[in-house]
């Protein structure tokens, strides 16, 4: 790789990792206003610690050319330093002082850094600074290390432990650079101490030909009390400057015949990076300084690096042989170029040994070919040599992965590039080819193209001799697309639903997925994809092994997987409710976590993503599909279409990315569009399982049965009975179509059991509930409902002891719901009034609204049965929150004595549509109060009136039957 040498990286090479502004996470520093900077130099009577030969560093006094920081203004001292706020890390940089001296053929960089840990989270990095340098061309000189504590400076250099480490940070990426790290471990550093460190890195990479360029950061993610930047150079060196992300020009001075560029800033606020900021946006403001007057000058420097080796030597014989082998293929021009590219990509292993000048100077092409390994610049040299031999024009092109199109904001400088590719002319078509990418498509038309933004074509001056950055963007024919397909088979409900999925990637997307498969393996990635489906489709089970089909000629890759999902969806009232979320589109509709942003938000999704869901249903679809849905703006477009064809439904969605960033001013509108887009990507379907013609006869019988409950206009009671009768009949029609061991069958049996209970068919309800309980596929929700339905049926059949066991089991399951009231009322029927009260008080803690008020009604009776008058005392604390003018709260006020019987019955008859249901409740609780008071003979007529309402679905109707069966008199 052609390594970048911007200031941020030079600080990691020449200073602490994070240096100047903590871009890489290192320390920051501060100036003590009570002591002049110049006093930091070593006392003459205090010798430096001994340094072993070959240690890699040395000690020395402060260089004479280093200048004191100008007098400080009103800067808070360590004792009253405000804590970092607004998300900044708990560290404060009291001083960042960077001074660079340019000499005729060398440069020295001096760092004076004062850092303070504000709590224990940053104490280690402050007390263990790391200094990076490259011994191939640099020397580390340490001047001082001390602490400032309570106004006293404490020397720590003599006791410091200094270890030189070789830490090849990018070895996993096949890159070594020879950088060394000096780890300086200081003893007895405490929170609040100011660590003062001063050192110099002498030397520069000779590959730059003594041309200077750097980027000096002006802010960090921590507050900086004083920032001092100073560059000194001989008068003959022309230095250009530009503020990056800041309107700033350095102060220019002349001192002792030298030119000086200087920046002094105080109380610099922290800059907090935001998630998803694109590389072309400069997060931390900076000052760029460069000796290059134009891109043409930089081009001259680069041309010297990429000079082809002379032909006709023994070393280049292999190049000639390889050119001949490519020519012998007899291919047209574009396939010939593609063959040469494939050879360099796939046959020459990537490895970078960027030591000294080799950080930027490529190896001769013949050596790269002979060794069959090299980095980006080596591979470009080889590719260009092969293409040149074949008669094509191929030129190196410097690009920046870190800056992308943001290069346009910078001055010409050698430190702005970190990668090199090749610009190849084939007829009228220009291709930008990257020989470091492996396993690309085999043709120039099908391969993927990365948007590098801008680049400098080495030796590629435009007509007229102008040298400028050129656009390096994918050509119009380049493809970057993904297609997902889900095929669901539910035509036979006796079997578990089957799912076949396919992922098809083309162009750049195919190459990214191909690289992922090469690194992680097919099985691992298939498991990750299956996990993404499983998170939204619980119960999904993989069938067989994933199948990968890869065609590099067309640059298309396909992954196929098969699943089944016995627990898919849920049964409800004659149909299947399916929620088939578009997991494949979820990552496309991302939003930044910040409510407001100062920086752009990068959109890096695949250019085009399509998703098609095809479902084969057991019955033909009826009706018309909804119209085409679309949402989008200048950033993206999403459309969704539904098509029906007999037993098949097809839902297609297409996402198109139209921009690569969202500007802060557009973020609010973008959020609204994304929210709308998310609403149309989910797929909720209802599959009707009923044959209406076949059910006509059964529904006719049901209508005749329901007629006896109809009193004039259909009221709420009639509607409840009608709905439950429809559910009962529908369930009976659908159940034979299902696998009896399936979860759907268990859900249907629970629904039918509940309907039978509401209709008074308790024996049938008991059978269905027991069958659901015994089902191996019953889910937790269905199991709870089944136990509750069993208990209700047993109460209706006059078997409260067995019902109590069912309700106790239900109460121990999650989401007990209304089972608490049933459990309590069953205890009550059995005469266990204390246990009934205990169950009701537990139920009150998990209920609200009408359910809570019914719990209070039963609490009254349980307490009343344990002693006359206790019922009113039990509910008295709750009465203030119960509205006497609303149902069922009025019954509580009746029991407490604050509402008379006539007023209660008038309120029950207030709404004709609710009259029978409310009267059933009113009659029952009036009778229950009389029975609790020992007046059972008076209670009997009220229980009979409850039955006269014909309110079959209500608990009070069932319990009134029980009371009458066990006798209304003692």
N, C-alpha and C positions, 0 to 999 in steps of 0.2 A: 504494500500500500504506500502511496505517496503521502507522507505524513505532513499534517498541518503543523505550522509553527506560529500560530497566533499567540497573542500575549497570554491568554488564558492557559494555553499549553506550555508556553515558555515559563510561566510561573510554576507549573507543576514540574517542569524540568529544572528550573533554576531556583525554585523556592518551595515553601510548604505546599502540600496538596491543598488547595483551597485558596492558596495565596491570592491575595488581593481580591478579595471579595468573595472568597468562599464558594466559587462556582463548583469546586469539586469537594467541598465539605471540610476544609481545614480550618485553622484558627484565624483570628483577627486581632488587631492590636491597638494600644492606646498610649498617649503621651502624658507624662506627669507634668502638669504646669508648674510645679514647684521647682523643678530641676531643669537646667538647660540641657538640650539634647547632647551637646558636645561633651558633657560630663560623663557620658556613657563609656568613654574609652577606658581601657585598662589602666589602673594605677601603675606607675613605673616600678614600684617596689613589690608588685604582686605578679610573679611570673605565671605564665599559662601552664596548664597541666602538660605533662609529657605526652607526646604522640608517637605511637609505634610506627616503625618504618612500614610503608605501604598501607597505611591506614586509610588513605583515600581522601583525607582532608588535613588541614593544618589550622593553627591558631595564629592570629596576628592582630595588631592594634587597628583601630578604625582607619581606613585609607585617608590620606590627606585631602583628596579631591572631594570627599563627602562633605556636604554643607549642613550646618544646623537648620532645623526647621524654623521658618520665620516665627516671630514672637506670637504666642498664643493669645487668643481673645478670651472672652468669658466662657471658659469650658468647665463644666462641673467636674469635681474631683471624684476619686473612687468612692468616698463615703456616701455621697449623695447622688450617685449615678442612677438615673431612672431605669427600671427594668425594661427589657425588650418587650414590645407590645405588638399587637396586630398580627400574630402568627410568626414573628421573628424568633430565631432560636435564642436560648438563654445565654448569650455571650455578647460582650461589647468590645468593639475595637477602639481602644483609646487612641491609637495612632497607627496609621498605615503610611509609611515613608518609603518610597521607591525612587532610587536615583540611579540613572544609567549614564555611564561615561563612554562615549564613542571615541575611539582612537583611530589612528590611520588604518590599522589592519586588525583591530580587535575591539572588543567591548567588554565592560564590566558592569554587573548589575548588583546594586547594593539594596538590602532590605533591612529596615528598622521597624520592628513590629511589636506593639504593646497590646496584649490581649487580656481580657478579664472574664472569668467564668462567673456567671451570676447565680448558678446553682450547680448541683452535682451532675446534672445531665451533660454538661460540657467541660467538666473539670479535667477529664482525661485528655481530650484533644488539646486543651490549653496547656496542660503540664507535660505533654509528650509531643512537641512539634516535630514535623517531618520535613526534611529538606531534600528535594530531588535534584539531581544533576547528572550529566552524562560525562563520565571520565574520558571518553574518546576525544573530547575537545574542551572540557570544562574542568575547572579546579574549584573546590569548595574551601572558603576561608571563613572560619567562625571568629567573630570579634568579642561577643559578650553574651551572657545569659544571666539574668538576675530577676529578682522579685521586688515589687514595690508594695510594702505592707505598712499601713498606718504611718505613712510619711517617711519610712526608712527603706533604703535600698539594700537588699540582701543578695550577695553574690551566690550564684548557683552553678557557675561554669566549672569550678574546681571539682565539685561533687557530682557533676552530671555524668550520666552514663551515655556514651555515644556508640551506636552500632550502625555499621554500614550494611545495608540489606540490598540484595538484588531481587527485585520484585517485578517480574515480567507480567504486567497487568493484562496483557492481551495475548498470552501464550495460547489460550484456548482458541483464539482466532488465527493461529499460526503466524504470530508476529512477535519478534523479539527486537528490542531497541537499545539494550545495553544500559538503560537508566539505572542509577543507584539511588537509594534513599538513605539519608542519614537520619536515624531515629535518635532524638535528643530527649532523654528521660530526666526530668528535673525532680529533685527531692523536695519534700515538705512544701507542696503547693496547696493552698486552701482557697475555698470559695471567697471571692472578693479580692484576692491578690491580683496584681497586674504583672503578668509575665512579660519581661522585656528581652527580646532577642534581636541580635544584629549579626548579619553575615553578608558575604559577598560571593557571587558566582562569577568567576573570571573565565572569559573565552566565549566563542561563538562558533557555530557550525560553519566550517570553511566553504560549504556548498553554496552559501549565499554570496560569495564573492565580495564580502565586506560591504554589502548593501544592507541598510538597516530598515526594518519594518517591525512594528509592534502594535499591540492593542492594550491600552491601559484602562482597566475598569474604573469607573467613577462611583460605583455603589455596590452594595452586597446585600445578602439576606440578613445582615445584622447591622445595627446602628454603628456609625463611625464618627468619633468625636473630631478627629483631624485626619485629613487625607492630603498628603504631599507627594506630588509626582514631579520629577525633574529629569530632563534629558540634556546632557551637555555634549557638544560636538564641535570639532574644528570649524572655522568659518567657511571653509570651502565645501562643506557637505550641505546640500540643499535638503531641508526637511519640510515635508508637506504634512498638514494636519487636518483632521476633520472630526467633528463630534458625531458619534453614532448613537442615535437614540437620545441625543441631548444637544441643545443649542449651545455649543461651547467651543471656544478657541483658546489655546494656552497663551499665557503671558510670554512674550518673547523679550529676552534680555541679552546684553553683552557683558560678560564678566571675564576679565583677564585675557582678552583676545579670543574668548570662546563664545559661541552662541548657546543660549540657554532657552529651553522651553519648560515652562513651569505651570503647575496647577496646584492651587491651595484651596481646599474646601473644608468647612467646619459644620458640625452637627448634620452629617449626611444621614438622612432617614433610610431605613432598610427598604429594599425592593423585594417584594414577595412574588416568586414565580407562580404562574397559574397552570393548572393541568391542561395538557393538550395544546400548548403554545407551539406554533409551527416554527421550523428552523430558520426561516427567513426573517423572523421578528427578533430583534435584539432585546432580550429581557433586561439585562443590566446595562445601563448607559456606559459609554466608553469613549475614550479619546484614541483615535488612530493616528499614528505617525509613520510616514513612509518616505523613503528616498526615491521612489519611482515617480517620475513625472507623468508617465502615461503607460497604458497597457502595452504599447509598442516596446518600451524599455523592458517591461517584464517579459515580453515575448522573446526578446533577444537573449535574456538570461535562460529561459526555458529551452530555446533552440540549442543552446550550447550543451544542455544536459541530454537532449534526445538526438544527438548527432549519430547518424547510422554508421556502423563500422564499415570500413572499406571492404569491398568484395574481392574475390580472387585469392584469398588466403586459405591455408589449410583449415583454419577455424571455421570459415564460412562454407566449407564444402557441404556440410550437413544441411545448411539452409538451402543450397542449390538443389540437393537431392529431394528435400521436402517439397520445394516449389515444383520440381519435375513430377513428383508423385501426385500433387494436386492437379497439375495440368493434364496429366495422363488420364484423369477421370473423364475428360472430355465433356465437361458440364458447361451450360451457359454461364454468363457472367455472375448473376446473382447466386445460383447454387454453388459456384466456385468460391465466392466470398464466404458463403455459409459453411462450406466444407472446411475452409481455412480457420474460420472462427471456432467451429466445433472442435477441431484438432487442438487448438490452444486452450480452449475451455476445459475439455475433457481429458486430454492427454498430458497436460502440464499441470502438475500439482501446485496449489497455492501455498506459498510460504514466504514470509517476509523477514529478512534479517536487516533491519534498518539501523545499521551501526555507522556512525559518523556520516560521511558524504553519501553512503548508500541509502540514507533516509530519502533522498530525492534523485540521486543519479542512478539510472537503470543499469543493469548488467548488459553487456553485449548480447545481441539476440542469439548468437551462436552458442554462448555459454548457457543461456536459459534453455535452449533446445537440448543441449548435451546433458544438462543436469535434470531436465524435465521437472523443474520447479522454479517458482518465482512469484513476485507480488504483482500488483497492478501495473506498475511502470515497466517491470520486466516483461510481463505478458503483452503489453501494448507494443513494446519494441519488437518482440518476436512476431506478433500478428502483422504489424506494419511492414516488417522485412519480408514476410511471406507474400503479402498482398502487393507490395512494391515489385517483387520479382514476377508476379503474375500480371503486372501492368496496370494495377489500380492505384489511385491516389489515396493514401491513408495518412492521417496526421494525428499525433497525440492531442488530446483535448483535456485541459485541466478543469476539474469540476470540484464542487464542495458539497459533501453530504451534510455538513453542519450548517451551511449558509443557504444552499439551494439558490433560488432566484434573488435572495437577499444580497448576493454579491454586488448587485447594482448600487447598493448604498455605501459601498466601501471604496477607498482609494486603491489604485493598483498596488499590489503587494504580494510577495511570495508566500506569505503566511495565511492566505485566504483559501488555499486549496488543500484538500486532503485525499483526493482521488484522481485518477487519470483514466480516460477511456479513449477510443479511437473514432475519428471522423473519417468515413469511407465514402467516396464518390463512385457510384455505379451508374453510368449514363447520366441521366438528369436527376436521378434520385440520390439524396444524401441519407446515410445511415450513421447513427451514433451507436457503436458497438462496445460492449463491456466484456472483455475476455476473462474477467475474474469470475463471472457467473457460470456455474456448472449446470448441466442438464437443461439447457434451454431448448426451445423448439428448433427444428432442424432447418427451417427455411427462414429467410429474412422477412418474409411476409407474415409468418405465423408466430415468430418469437415475440417475447414480451419486451416492452421498452419502458424503462424507468424515467420518470420526470426529474431529470437532474437540474432543471431550472436554467441556469446560465453556465457558460464555460468559455475558456480561452483556448481557441484552436491554435496550437503551436505552429508558427510559420504559415498561418492561414490568413494573411492579410486580405481584406476585401479589395475589390477593384478600386484603383486609385491609391492603394497603399495604406488605407486606414486599418488600424488594428483595434478591435473592440470586442467586448464580450458578445457571444452569440447564444441564441436560444437553443437549449438542448431539451426539447420536449418530444413526447411520443408522436410519431407521424399519424396522419389521419386514419390510416388503415389498421393501426395497432389495436389489438383487442385485449380487454381486461374484464372478463365477465365470469359470473358464476350462475349455474342453474341448479335448482333443487327440485326434486320431484318426490311426492309422497303418493303411493297407491295403496288405498285402504280397501280391503275386501270384507264386506259385511253381508254379502248376499245370502249366506247360510248361517243363521243365528244358532244353529246347533254346534257350531265350531267357534273357537276364539277368533276375534278379529285379527286379520293378517295385515301387516304393513311391509311394503317394499319401498326402500328409499334409494335415491341416487343423487350423488353430488357430481356435477359436471363442471370442470373449470377449463377455461380457455385463455390463451395468451399469457399475459403477466400473471393472472391468477393461477393458471396451471403451473407455472414455474415456482410460485411461492408454495403451493401445496406439494409439488414434487419435492422441493427442498425439505419441507416438513416431514414427508414420508421417509426421505433419505436419512434424516437426522433422528427421528423418533421411532420409525417403524410403522407399518400399516396397522398392526393390531392395537398399538397404543393410541394412535390417532382415532381409529374406529371406536375404541372404548370411550374416548373423550367426546366424540360426536354422539354416541349412544347415551352418554351421561347428560348431554344437553337436551336430548329428547326426553329422557327419563325424568328430568327435573320438572317438566311440564306435563308429562304423561305417566303418572305413577302406575306401576304394574307392568311396564313394558319389559318384554323378555327377548333377548337376542336369539335368533335361529341361525345355526350354521356359522360359517366363517365369512368375514368381509371379502369382497372381490374387488381388486384394483385393476383397471384397464388403462394403460398409458400409451398414447400414440404421440411420439415426439414429432413425427412428420407434420401432423396437423396441429401439434401442440395442444392436445386435448387430453384431459385426465378425468377418469370417472371412477368413483367409489360407490359400490353397491352394498347394501346391507338389508337383511330381512329380520323382521320382528313379529311377535304376536303380543296382544294385550288383552288378557281375559277380563281385566277390570276396567275396560274402557267405558267412559261415560256413565250414565245412570238411566234407569227406567223411570218413567213418570207418565201416568195417565194415558196409556196406550201408545207410547212412543219412546224412543231413545234420545236422550239429551247428550249431545257430544260437544266437547270443547276441544278443538284441535288447534292449539296456538301455533303461530308461525315462528317457531324457535329460530329458524334460519335467518329471519329478518330482524331479530331483536337487536343485534349488534350494529345494525345500520342506522338505527334511530337513536343515537346517543346524544346526550346533552352534557355540557360542562357542569361540574358540581357547584360552581360559584353562582350566586344569584345575579351578580353584576361582575363585569370583567373590564380590565384596562387593556387586555391583550387579545389578539385574535384567537379563535378556537379552530384548531386544525381538523379538517375533514379528510380522512385517509382511507375511506372505504373503497372497496372494489368498485370500479366504474359503473358496471351494470350487474344487477342481481335479479334473477327471476326465480319465482317459486310457484309450482303448480301442485295442487292437491286434487287428486281424482279419487272419488269414493263410489264403490258399487254397493247399492242398498238392496235390502230384501224386497222392497216394493217400489213401484215407479213413482217418480216425483211428479207432483201436480203443481199448477200455478205458474206464474211468470217469474223469472229471475229478476233480482234488483238491477237497476241501471248501473252503468259503469261509474265507479267512484274514483276520484282523482284529488290529490292534494299536492302542493309543492310551491316552490318559489325559485329564486335565482340560485339556491343552494342545492336543491334536490327536487325530484318528482317521483311520486308513488301513485300507482294506479292499481285497481283491483276489479276483476271481472268474474261474473258467475255465469256458467252455461249448464243447461239441463238437457239430458238426453236419456229418456226412458228411466232406467234404473241407475244412471250415472249422474253425478254432479261434479263439475270441474270448476275449481276456484283458482284463478291465476292472479298473481301479483308481480309487479315489475317496479324495481327501484333503479333510478338513474341519478348518479351524482353529477351535479352541474358545476360545482365550485370546490376548491380545496381549502377554503377557510370561511369562517363567519366573523365579520368585524363586530366589535362591541356595540356599535350603533344598531346593528341588525339582529342582535341576540334575542330581544323580546319577541319580535315577530317570528323568528326562527323557532323559538320554543312553542309558540302557538301552532305552527305548521307541524312540528314533530308530534305534538299531542294529538292533533287530528289524524295524522298518519298512523299512529299507534292504534287508533280506534278501528281502522279499516283492515288491519293486517291479521287480526284474530279471526278464527273461523268457528262460529257456534252454529251447530246444525241440529235440527230435530228430524228424526226419521220416524215417520208414521208407520205403525205396525198393524193397524186395524183395517179390516176389509168391511167397509160400511154396508155393502150389500148383504154380506153374510150375516151381519148383526141386526138387520132390520127386524127380524122376527123376535129376537131376544129383547130388543129395545121396546117393541110393542107390548110385550108382557110386562116390562118394567113400567111403562106408562100406565097400564091398567092398575098395577099395584100402587103406584104413586098417587093415583087419582083420589084415593081415600084420604090422603093427607093435604089435599089442595082445598083451601078455604077461600074462595074468591080469588083475588089476585095472588099470584105466587109470593109468599113471604120468605123471610130468611130461612125458616125451618124447612120449607119445601125445597128451596134451592140447595140446602146442605144435603138433604136426602137424595135429591136428584143427582148431585155431583158424586156422591158416594155410590149410588146405584150404577152410574155410568162407569166409575172406576172398577166396581166389582165385575160388571159384565165384560168390560174391556180386558181386564186381567185374565178372565177365564178364556177369552179368545186368543190372547197372545201367548199364554204360558205353554201351550203345546208346541209352539214354534221355537222355543228356547231349549238350550241344553239345561236339563234340570239341575246340573251341578254348577251352573254358571252363577256369577254374581248378579247378573240381570234377573235370573229366576228368583234368587233370594230377595232382591229388591221388590220384585213384583208380588211375591207372597206376603211380604210385610205390608205393602200398600193394600193388598186385598184383605188382609187380616184387619187392618185399621178400618177399611170401608165396612166390612162385615160387623165389626163392633159398633160402628155408628148406626148401622141398620138393625141391630139387635140379633144378628145371626151369630151367636156366640160360639156355638159348636164348630161352625165353619171357620171362624176366626181363630179358634184354638188350634185347629189342624194346620192352618197356614202358618201361624206363628211358630209352631213346633217344627214344621218342615224347614223354615228359614233358619231357626236355631241350629238344626242338625246339618245344614248345608256346609260343605267344606270351603265354599267360596264366599261365605257371608262376610261383609266388611264390618268395621267397627260401628259405623252409623246404623247399618241395617240391623246389627245384633242388638243394639240398644232398643231400637224400635220394636224388634220381635219380642223381646222380653216384656216390654211394656204392653204390647198387644196381647200377649199371653195372660198377663195379670188381669187386664181389663176383662178379657173373655171369662176368666175363672170367677171374677166377681159377679159378672152377669149370670153365670151358671150356678151361683150360690155356693162357691167353694173358696171362701176367703182365706182359709189356712194355706192352701196351695197358691193362691194369688199373692199372699204376703211374701212367700219365698221368691216368686217371680219379680216382685217390685224391689225386694232387697238385692237381688242380683242386678237389676237395672240400676239401682242407686250406686252400685260399685263400679259402673262403667262410665267412661268419659261422657260429658255432655248429658247429664241426667235429665235435664229439662223438667217437664211437669211430673216426672215420676215421684218427686217428693210429696206432692199432694195426694197422689194415689197411695203411696206407702202409708202416709199418715191416716188417711181415711179408712184404709184397711185395718190398721191397728185399732182405729176407733170402732169399726164394726165388730171387731173381736173383743172389745171391752178393755183393750190395753191403752188406757187414756194417757198415762204418763209417757209411754213410748210414742204415742201419737203426738203429744206436745213436743217431745224432744226432736222428732223428725221434722215437725213444722218449723221450729225455731232454726234448725239447720237450713231448711228450705228458704226461709226468709232472707238469709244472707246471700242467696244466689238468685233472687228473683226481683222483679220490678213490675210496675204497671198493674194490669188486671190480675196477672198471675200472683202477684204479691198480695193483692187484696183478697183473693180467694184463700190464700194461705192463712191470712188473718181471720177469715171466717171460721175455718176449721180449728185454728188456735183457740178461738172463743169457746167452741164446743168441747174441745179436749180439756181445757181448764175448767169449764163449767161442770163437767162430769166429775171433777175431782173435788168439788165443793161449791155449793150455791154461792153465786156472786163473784167467783174467781174469773169467770169469763170476761166480764166487763173490765176487771182490773188488768187482764192480760193484753187487751187491745187498746186500753186507754191511752198509752203513750203514742200510738200511731194515728189516733183519730184526727189530730190537727192537720195532718197531711193528706187526709182523705176527703174528697169533695162529696158532700151529701146530696148534691144535685145531679150527680152522674152515676151511671151504673158501671160496676157493681158496688161502688163505695156507699151508695144509699143503704144497702143491706147491713153494712157494718154500723152505720148510725142507728138503724132500726134496732139491732141487737144491743147497742149501748143505751137505748132508751131515749135518744135525742130526736128520733123520728118515729111517728106513730104508724100503725099498720095501714091505715087508709092512705096516708101520704105515700107509703112505699108502693102500694098496689097501683095508685094513680100514676106514679113515675114508671112503673113496669108497663102500663098500657099507653104511655105517651107516644110511642112510635108503633104504628100498626104492623110494620114489616118485622119488628122485633118482639111483638107482644107475646106470642106463644112461648118463645125462648125465655124471655125475662120472667114471665109468670111461672114457668117451670122452676126457675131458680128461686123466685120469691116464695112460692108455695112450699117448696122443699125446706128452705131454711126457716120458715115460720114453724113448720111441723117439727124440724129438728130441734129448734129451741124449746118447744113445748115438751118434746121427748126428753131432752136433757134436764128439764126441770121436774121430770117425773110425771108429767101430764100426758101420758101416751095415748089415752083415749081421745083427748082433744087433738093430738097430733095426727091420728089416722086419717081424718077427712082431708087434711092438707096434703098428705102423701098421695091420696087418691086423686086429688085435683092435679097434682104433678103429673100423674099418668094420663089424666084427661087432656093435657096439652099435646100429647103425642110427640113430645120432644125426644125422640129415640136417640139422637146422637149425643145428648148431654149426659154427663156423669150423674147429675141429680136425678134424672129419670131412672137410670139403672139402680142407684142407691135407694130411691123410693120403693122400687120393686122389692129390694132386699128387706127394707124396713117392714113392709106389709107382709112379706113371707114369714118373718120371724115373729110377727104378731105385734099389733099396736097397743096391746094392753099387757101389763106385767104378767 
